[in-house]
Amino acid sequence: MLEVANDTAERLLARVKQLRKGLGLTQEAFAEKSGLDYKYYQSVEAGRKRDIRLSTIEKLAKACGLKPCELIDFDVEPSILAGAPPENVSRSASNRRPRKIPKPGKKHD
């Protein structure tokens, strides 16, 4: 059971790092956007802080323009990872329009 928890923590931390990079933000800028202390965020992303509070997950998700459930749903690829910024994140880094990634099992156009 501990392995599952460790695997989940590793996947979540890797996802947060990937999302941060997808937004084109440094650790410092992302920490500020998240409302987290820079050193704390650095230790979270590096995996030194594995017991992350729900409030921290909410802050990280909000900074990515996601709901907390979207951040931890490893089966769905957020639009930032697909190359388009989410709707509530500035599109200044990209001229492309955001596109929605359909959830598995849902019909799409």
Phi and psi in radians as a Rosetta constraint file:
Dihedral C 1 N 2 CA 2 C 2 CIRCULARHARMONIC -1.107 0.35
Dihedral N 2 CA 2 C 2 N 3 CIRCULARHARMONIC -0.623 0.35
Dihedral C 2 N 3 CA 3 C 3 CIRCULARHARMONIC -1.088 0.35
Dihedral N 3 CA 3 C 3 N 4 CIRCULARHARMONIC -0.672 0.35
Dihedral C 3 N 4 CA 4 C 4 CIRCULARHARMONIC -1.104 0.35
Dihedral N 4 CA 4 C 4 N 5 CIRCULARHARMONIC -0.777 0.35
Dihedral C 4 N 5 CA 5 C 5 CIRCULARHARMONIC -1.083 0.35
Dihedral N 5 CA 5 C 5 N 6 CIRCULARHARMONIC -0.763 0.35
Dihedral C 5 N 6 CA 6 C 6 CIRCULARHARMONIC -1.135 0.35
Dihedral N 6 CA 6 C 6 N 7 CIRCULARHARMONIC -0.739 0.35
Dihedral C 6 N 7 CA 7 C 7 CIRCULARHARMONIC -1.096 0.35
Dihedral N 7 CA 7 C 7 N 8 CIRCULARHARMONIC -0.736 0.35
Dihedral C 7 N 8 CA 8 C 8 CIRCULARHARMONIC -1.118 0.35
Dihedral N 8 CA 8 C 8 N 9 CIRCULARHARMONIC -0.765 0.35
Dihedral C 8 N 9 CA 9 C 9 CIRCULARHARMONIC -1.074 0.35
Dihedral N 9 CA 9 C 9 N 10 CIRCULARHARMONIC -0.777 0.35
Dihedral C 9 N 10 CA 10 C 10 CIRCULARHARMONIC -1.088 0.35
Dihedral N 10 CA 10 C 10 N 11 CIRCULARHARMONIC -0.744 0.35
Dihedral C 10 N 11 CA 11 C 11 CIRCULARHARMONIC -1.138 0.35
Dihedral N 11 CA 11 C 11 N 12 CIRCULARHARMONIC -0.726 0.35
Dihedral C 11 N 12 CA 12 C 12 CIRCULARHARMONIC -1.120 0.35
Dihedral N 12 CA 12 C 12 N 13 CIRCULARHARMONIC -0.787 0.35
Dihedral C 12 N 13 CA 13 C 13 CIRCULARHARMONIC -1.157 0.35
Dihedral N 13 CA 13 C 13 N 14 CIRCULARHARMONIC -0.675 0.35
Dihedral C 13 N 14 CA 14 C 14 CIRCULARHARMONIC -1.144 0.35
Dihedral N 14 CA 14 C 14 N 15 CIRCULARHARMONIC -0.660 0.35
Dihedral C 14 N 15 CA 15 C 15 CIRCULARHARMONIC -1.161 0.35
Dihedral N 15 CA 15 C 15 N 16 CIRCULARHARMONIC -0.761 0.35
Dihedral C 15 N 16 CA 16 C 16 CIRCULARHARMONIC -1.066 0.35
Dihedral N 16 CA 16 C 16 N 17 CIRCULARHARMONIC -0.765 0.35
Dihedral C 16 N 17 CA 17 C 17 CIRCULARHARMONIC -1.090 0.35
Dihedral N 17 CA 17 C 17 N 18 CIRCULARHARMONIC -0.766 0.35
Dihedral C 17 N 18 CA 18 C 18 CIRCULARHARMONIC -1.101 0.35
Dihedral N 18 CA 18 C 18 N 19 CIRCULARHARMONIC -0.722 0.35
Dihedral C 18 N 19 CA 19 C 19 CIRCULARHARMONIC -1.143 0.35
Dihedral N 19 CA 19 C 19 N 20 CIRCULARHARMONIC -0.757 0.35
Dihedral C 19 N 20 CA 20 C 20 CIRCULARHARMONIC -1.017 0.35
Dihedral N 20 CA 20 C 20 N 21 CIRCULARHARMONIC -0.820 0.35
Dihedral C 20 N 21 CA 21 C 21 CIRCULARHARMONIC -1.147 0.35
Dihedral N 21 CA 21 C 21 N 22 CIRCULARHARMONIC -0.636 0.35
Dihedral C 21 N 22 CA 22 C 22 CIRCULARHARMONIC -1.088 0.35
Dihedral N 22 CA 22 C 22 N 23 CIRCULARHARMONIC -0.517 0.35
Dihedral C 22 N 23 CA 23 C 23 CIRCULARHARMONIC -1.437 0.35
Dihedral N 23 CA 23 C 23 N 24 CIRCULARHARMONIC -0.154 0.35
Dihedral C 23 N 24 CA 24 C 24 CIRCULARHARMONIC 1.284 0.35
Dihedral N 24 CA 24 C 24 N 25 CIRCULARHARMONIC 0.523 0.35
Dihedral C 24 N 25 CA 25 C 25 CIRCULARHARMONIC -1.886 0.35
Dihedral N 25 CA 25 C 25 N 26 CIRCULARHARMONIC 2.547 0.35
Dihedral C 25 N 26 CA 26 C 26 CIRCULARHARMONIC -1.318 0.35
Dihedral N 26 CA 26 C 26 N 27 CIRCULARHARMONIC 2.906 0.35
Dihedral C 26 N 27 CA 27 C 27 CIRCULARHARMONIC -1.013 0.35
Dihedral N 27 CA 27 C 27 N 28 CIRCULARHARMONIC -0.733 0.35
Dihedral C 27 N 28 CA 28 C 28 CIRCULARHARMONIC -1.120 0.35
Dihedral N 28 CA 28 C 28 N 29 CIRCULARHARMONIC -0.798 0.35
Dihedral C 28 N 29 CA 29 C 29 CIRCULARHARMONIC -1.150 0.35
Dihedral N 29 CA 29 C 29 N 30 CIRCULARHARMONIC -0.679 0.35
Dihedral C 29 N 30 CA 30 C 30 CIRCULARHARMONIC -1.206 0.35
Dihedral N 30 CA 30 C 30 N 31 CIRCULARHARMONIC -0.689 0.35
Dihedral C 30 N 31 CA 31 C 31 CIRCULARHARMONIC -1.050 0.35
Dihedral N 31 CA 31 C 31 N 32 CIRCULARHARMONIC -0.776 0.35
Dihedral C 31 N 32 CA 32 C 32 CIRCULARHARMONIC -1.092 0.35
Dihedral N 32 CA 32 C 32 N 33 CIRCULARHARMONIC -0.788 0.35
Dihedral C 32 N 33 CA 33 C 33 CIRCULARHARMONIC -1.096 0.35
Dihedral N 33 CA 33 C 33 N 34 CIRCULARHARMONIC -0.568 0.35
Dihedral C 33 N 34 CA 34 C 34 CIRCULARHARMONIC -1.399 0.35
Dihedral N 34 CA 34 C 34 N 35 CIRCULARHARMONIC -0.292 0.35
Dihedral C 34 N 35 CA 35 C 35 CIRCULARHARMONIC 1.380 0.35
Dihedral N 35 CA 35 C 35 N 36 CIRCULARHARMONIC 0.417 0.35
Dihedral C 35 N 36 CA 36 C 36 CIRCULARHARMONIC -1.924 0.35
Dihedral N 36 CA 36 C 36 N 37 CIRCULARHARMONIC 2.660 0.35
Dihedral C 36 N 37 CA 37 C 37 CIRCULARHARMONIC -1.115 0.35
Dihedral N 37 CA 37 C 37 N 38 CIRCULARHARMONIC 2.402 0.35
Dihedral C 37 N 38 CA 38 C 38 CIRCULARHARMONIC -1.003 0.35
Dihedral N 38 CA 38 C 38 N 39 CIRCULARHARMONIC -0.832 0.35
Dihedral C 38 N 39 CA 39 C 39 CIRCULARHARMONIC -1.119 0.35
Dihedral N 39 CA 39 C 39 N 40 CIRCULARHARMONIC -0.668 0.35
Dihedral C 39 N 40 CA 40 C 40 CIRCULARHARMONIC -1.113 0.35
Dihedral N 40 CA 40 C 40 N 41 CIRCULARHARMONIC -0.839 0.35
Dihedral C 40 N 41 CA 41 C 41 CIRCULARHARMONIC -1.060 0.35
Dihedral N 41 CA 41 C 41 N 42 CIRCULARHARMONIC -0.716 0.35
Dihedral C 41 N 42 CA 42 C 42 CIRCULARHARMONIC -1.004 0.35
Dihedral N 42 CA 42 C 42 N 43 CIRCULARHARMONIC -0.759 0.35
Dihedral C 42 N 43 CA 43 C 43 CIRCULARHARMONIC -1.238 0.35
Dihedral N 43 CA 43 C 43 N 44 CIRCULARHARMONIC -0.548 0.35
Dihedral C 43 N 44 CA 44 C 44 CIRCULARHARMONIC -1.138 0.35
Dihedral N 44 CA 44 C 44 N 45 CIRCULARHARMONIC -0.890 0.35
Dihedral C 44 N 45 CA 45 C 45 CIRCULARHARMONIC -1.125 0.35
Dihedral N 45 CA 45 C 45 N 46 CIRCULARHARMONIC -0.571 0.35
Dihedral C 45 N 46 CA 46 C 46 CIRCULARHARMONIC -1.352 0.35
Dihedral N 46 CA 46 C 46 N 47 CIRCULARHARMONIC -0.152 0.35
Dihedral C 46 N 47 CA 47 C 47 CIRCULARHARMONIC 1.535 0.35
Dihedral N 47 CA 47 C 47 N 48 CIRCULARHARMONIC 0.146 0.35
Dihedral C 47 N 48 CA 48 C 48 CIRCULARHARMONIC -1.397 0.35
Dihedral N 48 CA 48 C 48 N 49 CIRCULARHARMONIC -0.345 0.35
Dihedral C 48 N 49 CA 49 C 49 CIRCULARHARMONIC -1.986 0.35
Dihedral N 49 CA 49 C 49 N 50 CIRCULARHARMONIC 1.812 0.35
Dihedral C 49 N 50 CA 50 C 50 CIRCULARHARMONIC -1.773 0.35
Dihedral N 50 CA 50 C 50 N 51 CIRCULARHARMONIC -0.395 0.35
Dihedral C 50 N 51 CA 51 C 51 CIRCULARHARMONIC -1.637 0.35
Dihedral N 51 CA 51 C 51 N 52 CIRCULARHARMONIC 1.524 0.35
Dihedral C 51 N 52 CA 52 C 52 CIRCULARHARMONIC -1.669 0.35
Dihedral N 52 CA 52 C 52 N 53 CIRCULARHARMONIC 2.296 0.35
Dihedral C 52 N 53 CA 53 C 53 CIRCULARHARMONIC -1.195 0.35
Dihedral N 53 CA 53 C 53 N 54 CIRCULARHARMONIC 2.701 0.35
Dihedral C 53 N 54 CA 54 C 54 CIRCULARHARMONIC -1.052 0.35
Dihedral N 54 CA 54 C 54 N 55 CIRCULARHARMONIC -0.649 0.35
Dihedral C 54 N 55 CA 55 C 55 CIRCULARHARMONIC -1.092 0.35
Dihedral N 55 CA 55 C 55 N 56 CIRCULARHARMONIC -0.582 0.35
Dihedral C 55 N 56 CA 56 C 56 CIRCULARHARMONIC -1.233 0.35
Dihedral N 56 CA 56 C 56 N 57 CIRCULARHARMONIC -0.730 0.35
Dihedral C 56 N 57 CA 57 C 57 CIRCULARHARMONIC -1.071 0.35
Dihedral N 57 CA 57 C 57 N 58 CIRCULARHARMONIC -0.709 0.35
Dihedral C 57 N 58 CA 58 C 58 CIRCULARHARMONIC -1.075 0.35
Dihedral N 58 CA 58 C 58 N 59 CIRCULARHARMONIC -0.737 0.35
Dihedral C 58 N 59 CA 59 C 59 CIRCULARHARMONIC -1.149 0.35
Dihedral N 59 CA 59 C 59 N 60 CIRCULARHARMONIC -0.738 0.35
Dihedral C 59 N 60 CA 60 C 60 CIRCULARHARMONIC -1.122 0.35
Dihedral N 60 CA 60 C 60 N 61 CIRCULARHARMONIC -0.755 0.35
Dihedral C 60 N 61 CA 61 C 61 CIRCULARHARMONIC -1.101 0.35
Dihedral N 61 CA 61 C 61 N 62 CIRCULARHARMONIC -0.794 0.35
Dihedral C 61 N 62 CA 62 C 62 CIRCULARHARMONIC -1.063 0.35
Dihedral N 62 CA 62 C 62 N 63 CIRCULARHARMONIC -0.698 0.35
Dihedral C 62 N 63 CA 63 C 63 CIRCULARHARMONIC -1.120 0.35
Dihedral N 63 CA 63 C 63 N 64 CIRCULARHARMONIC -0.463 0.35
Dihedral C 63 N 64 CA 64 C 64 CIRCULARHARMONIC -1.560 0.35
Dihedral N 64 CA 64 C 64 N 65 CIRCULARHARMONIC -0.096 0.35
Dihedral C 64 N 65 CA 65 C 65 CIRCULARHARMONIC 1.364 0.35
Dihedral N 65 CA 65 C 65 N 66 CIRCULARHARMONIC 0.461 0.35
Dihedral C 65 N 66 CA 66 C 66 CIRCULARHARMONIC -2.102 0.35
Dihedral N 66 CA 66 C 66 N 67 CIRCULARHARMONIC 2.849 0.35
Dihedral C 66 N 67 CA 67 C 67 CIRCULARHARMONIC -1.473 0.35
Dihedral N 67 CA 67 C 67 N 68 CIRCULARHARMONIC 2.666 0.35
Dihedral C 67 N 68 CA 68 C 68 CIRCULARHARMONIC -0.930 0.35
Dihedral N 68 CA 68 C 68 N 69 CIRCULARHARMONIC -0.674 0.35
Dihedral C 68 N 69 CA 69 C 69 CIRCULARHARMONIC -1.135 0.35
Dihedral N 69 CA 69 C 69 N 70 CIRCULARHARMONIC -0.541 0.35
Dihedral C 69 N 70 CA 70 C 70 CIRCULARHARMONIC -1.268 0.35
Dihedral N 70 CA 70 C 70 N 71 CIRCULARHARMONIC -0.539 0.35
Dihedral C 70 N 71 CA 71 C 71 CIRCULARHARMONIC -1.188 0.35
Dihedral N 71 CA 71 C 71 N 72 CIRCULARHARMONIC -0.664 0.35
Dihedral C 71 N 72 CA 72 C 72 CIRCULARHARMONIC -1.700 0.35
Dihedral N 72 CA 72 C 72 N 73 CIRCULARHARMONIC -0.013 0.35
Dihedral C 72 N 73 CA 73 C 73 CIRCULARHARMONIC -1.504 0.35
Dihedral N 73 CA 73 C 73 N 74 CIRCULARHARMONIC 1.678 0.35
Dihedral C 73 N 74 CA 74 C 74 CIRCULARHARMONIC -1.282 0.35
Dihedral N 74 CA 74 C 74 N 75 CIRCULARHARMONIC -0.161 0.35
Dihedral C 74 N 75 CA 75 C 75 CIRCULARHARMONIC -1.510 0.35
Dihedral N 75 CA 75 C 75 N 76 CIRCULARHARMONIC -0.198 0.35
Dihedral C 75 N 76 CA 76 C 76 CIRCULARHARMONIC -2.019 0.35
Dihedral N 76 CA 76 C 76 N 77 CIRCULARHARMONIC 2.313 0.35
Dihedral C 76 N 77 CA 77 C 77 CIRCULARHARMONIC -1.646 0.35
Dihedral N 77 CA 77 C 77 N 78 CIRCULARHARMONIC 2.000 0.35
Dihedral C 77 N 78 CA 78 C 78 CIRCULARHARMONIC -1.070 0.35
Dihedral N 78 CA 78 C 78 N 79 CIRCULARHARMONIC 2.689 0.35
Dihedral C 78 N 79 CA 79 C 79 CIRCULARHARMONIC -1.046 0.35
Dihedral N 79 CA 79 C 79 N 80 CIRCULARHARMONIC -0.471 0.35
Dihedral C 79 N 80 CA 80 C 80 CIRCULARHARMONIC -1.130 0.35
Dihedral N 80 CA 80 C 80 N 81 CIRCULARHARMONIC -0.634 0.35
Dihedral C 80 N 81 CA 81 C 81 CIRCULARHARMONIC -1.319 0.35
Dihedral N 81 CA 81 C 81 N 82 CIRCULARHARMONIC -0.378 0.35
Dihedral C 81 N 82 CA 82 C 82 CIRCULARHARMONIC -1.517 0.35
Dihedral N 82 CA 82 C 82 N 83 CIRCULARHARMONIC 0.026 0.35
Dihedral C 82 N 83 CA 83 C 83 CIRCULARHARMONIC 1.764 0.35
Dihedral N 83 CA 83 C 83 N 84 CIRCULARHARMONIC 0.088 0.35
Dihedral C 83 N 84 CA 84 C 84 CIRCULARHARMONIC -2.253 0.35
Dihedral N 84 CA 84 C 84 N 85 CIRCULARHARMONIC 2.415 0.35
Dihedral C 84 N 85 CA 85 C 85 CIRCULARHARMONIC -1.244 0.35
Dihedral N 85 CA 85 C 85 N 86 CIRCULARHARMONIC 2.598 0.35
Dihedral C 85 N 86 CA 86 C 86 CIRCULARHARMONIC -1.154 0.35
Dihedral N 86 CA 86 C 86 N 87 CIRCULARHARMONIC 2.842 0.35
Dihedral C 86 N 87 CA 87 C 87 CIRCULARHARMONIC -1.049 0.35
Dihedral N 87 CA 87 C 87 N 88 CIRCULARHARMONIC -0.596 0.35
Dihedral C 87 N 88 CA 88 C 88 CIRCULARHARMONIC -1.701 0.35
Dihedral N 88 CA 88 C 88 N 89 CIRCULARHARMONIC 0.312 0.35
Dihedral C 88 N 89 CA 89 C 89 CIRCULARHARMONIC -2.014 0.35
Dihedral N 89 CA 89 C 89 N 90 CIRCULARHARMONIC 2.465 0.35
Dihedral C 89 N 90 CA 90 C 90 CIRCULARHARMONIC -0.942 0.35
Dihedral N 90 CA 90 C 90 N 91 CIRCULARHARMONIC 2.426 0.35
Dihedral C 90 N 91 CA 91 C 91 CIRCULARHARMONIC -1.657 0.35
Dihedral N 91 CA 91 C 91 N 92 CIRCULARHARMONIC 0.257 0.35
Dihedral C 91 N 92 CA 92 C 92 CIRCULARHARMONIC -1.049 0.35
Dihedral N 92 CA 92 C 92 N 93 CIRCULARHARMONIC -0.484 0.35
Dihedral C 92 N 93 CA 93 C 93 CIRCULARHARMONIC -1.393 0.35
Dihedral N 93 CA 93 C 93 N 94 CIRCULARHARMONIC -0.175 0.35
Dihedral C 93 N 94 CA 94 C 94 CIRCULARHARMONIC -2.624 0.35
Dihedral N 94 CA 94 C 94 N 95 CIRCULARHARMONIC 2.485 0.35
Dihedral C 94 N 95 CA 95 C 95 CIRCULARHARMONIC -1.617 0.35
Dihedral N 95 CA 95 C 95 N 96 CIRCULARHARMONIC -0.078 0.35
Dihedral C 95 N 96 CA 96 C 96 CIRCULARHARMONIC -1.309 0.35
Dihedral N 96 CA 96 C 96 N 97 CIRCULARHARMONIC 2.608 0.35
Dihedral C 96 N 97 CA 97 C 97 CIRCULARHARMONIC -1.383 0.35
Dihedral N 97 CA 97 C 97 N 98 CIRCULARHARMONIC 2.500 0.35
Dihedral C 97 N 98 CA 98 C 98 CIRCULARHARMONIC -1.088 0.35
Dihedral N 98 CA 98 C 98 N 99 CIRCULARHARMONIC 2.532 0.35
Dihedral C 98 N 99 CA 99 C 99 CIRCULARHARMONIC -2.202 0.35
Dihedral N 99 CA 99 C 99 N 100 CIRCULARHARMONIC 2.561 0.35
Dihedral C 99 N 100 CA 100 C 100 CIRCULARHARMONIC -1.546 0.35
Dihedral N 100 CA 100 C 100 N 101 CIRCULARHARMONIC 2.397 0.35
Dihedral C 100 N 101 CA 101 C 101 CIRCULARHARMONIC -1.651 0.35
Dihedral N 101 CA 101 C 101 N 102 CIRCULARHARMONIC 2.087 0.35
Dihedral C 101 N 102 CA 102 C 102 CIRCULARHARMONIC -1.180 0.35
Dihedral N 102 CA 102 C 102 N 103 CIRCULARHARMONIC 2.518 0.35
Dihedral C 102 N 103 CA 103 C 103 CIRCULARHARMONIC -1.321 0.35
Dihedral N 103 CA 103 C 103 N 104 CIRCULARHARMONIC 2.583 0.35
Dihedral C 103 N 104 CA 104 C 104 CIRCULARHARMONIC -0.964 0.35
Dihedral N 104 CA 104 C 104 N 105 CIRCULARHARMONIC 2.388 0.35
Dihedral C 104 N 105 CA 105 C 105 CIRCULARHARMONIC 1.553 0.35
Dihedral N 105 CA 105 C 105 N 106 CIRCULARHARMONIC -0.154 0.35
Dihedral C 105 N 106 CA 106 C 106 CIRCULARHARMONIC -1.698 0.35
Dihedral N 106 CA 106 C 106 N 107 CIRCULARHARMONIC 2.489 0.35
Dihedral C 106 N 107 CA 107 C 107 CIRCULARHARMONIC -1.360 0.35
Dihedral N 107 CA 107 C 107 N 108 CIRCULARHARMONIC 2.540 0.35
Dihedral C 107 N 108 CA 108 C 108 CIRCULARHARMONIC -2.406 0.35
Dihedral N 108 CA 108 C 108 N 109 CIRCULARHARMONIC 2.849 0.35
